[in-house]
Amino acid sequence: MVCILLQKHSLLRRVFEIYGSLPQAAKQAVHRQVPILIRTIRSSPDLLGIISDPPADCRDLLMQVLQTLTDGAVPSQDLISSIKNLYSKTKDTEFLFPVMAHLPKDEILSVFPNIVNLPVDKFQVALSRILQGSPQHGPILDPSEILIAIHVIDPEKEGIPLKKVMDACAACFEQRTTFTQQVLAKALNQLVEQIPLPLLFMRTVMQAISAFPALVDFVMEIMSRLVSKQIWKYPKLWVGFLKCAILTKPQSYGVLLQLPAPQLENALNKNPVLKAPLVEHASQPNVRSTLPRSSLVVLGLAEDQQQQPAPEAQSSQNQAAETSSSAAEATTEVTQESSAAS
């Protein structure tokens, strides 16, 4: 077979056409011969035509051909173009694996949601190739760019299960030597400026602090920025913010006391466990002196002036009481005098 195909490349398509209908033993025989054939003919026009527009039911054979063509070799632009054509027709992300290290950043970012949608083991393969990149140009995306690319995926818009995005994040956190404390800080510093904030942002903040406790001061800066961005306007993220506050107490007390009084009250109502230690913290003279009265009222450290009569109102009430008392005394005296005259 190999000799015939070497002499007449056009017969290659016929092999691909019948591959799907072959019995398993015959398929195995084809797979044994294919590497020899492909290493000889390389990227011939006939083979590139098959890659660009393959027959049905030949995926396994096609994958072997692509791996053989790119094994230890820099793929030609013609081969890369053919594989990109193949991907555009099939949307099978695995076809890009053999040339992934040689694709430009913008193209990787455009298909990144589909990469995240792969099974975790295959996502990790893609991740490795992206991080390794090519000898000529190095990594396609650095680790912080990968984390950002994962977080900016809109699961609903992209039609990707949220769990897939969460699994991709988890796969990154498993690689501590690559996704380091510095990498996480860099990514979070950029993600906090995203509009709108990524859905999984607070979850990743908590994962970061659990993986690297030394990030706590940095996370407090992030949470303070979230207060200025009115994090409570994003209900799901607000829940995560409060969970993070519990996870990082007592360092988070200063951040919680930056909340406006209504949001501080909401936070304490949702998480009563925070109130007692927060009140104790706020009772310190150097802390209490910096807090607005409205916050002190929420904490029970000051009375609500709105519930007390205003000084003018109190004075009026006192005068009214005195007038009423005098009138009552005068009425009594008149009554007594009338009785005596009778």
Secondary structure as UniProt FT lines:
FT   HELIX           2..7
FT   HELIX           9..11
FT   HELIX           12..19
FT   TURN            20..21
FT   HELIX           24..41
FT   HELIX           45..52
FT   HELIX           59..70
FT   TURN            71..72
FT   HELIX           77..90
FT   HELIX           93..102
FT   HELIX           105..116
FT   HELIX           120..132
FT   TURN            135..137
FT   HELIX           143..151
FT   HELIX           155..158
FT   HELIX           162..173
FT   TURN            176..178
FT   HELIX           181..191
FT   TURN            192..193
FT   TURN            199..200
FT   HELIX           201..211
FT   HELIX           213..215
FT   HELIX           216..228
FT   TURN            229..230
FT   HELIX           231..233
FT   HELIX           235..247
FT   TURN            248..252
FT   HELIX           253..256
FT   TURN            257..258
FT   HELIX           261..270
FT   HELIX           272..274
FT   HELIX           275..282
FT   HELIX           285..288
FT   TURN            289..290
FT   HELIX           293..298
FT   TURN            299..300
FT   HELIX           305..307
FT   HELIX           311..341
//
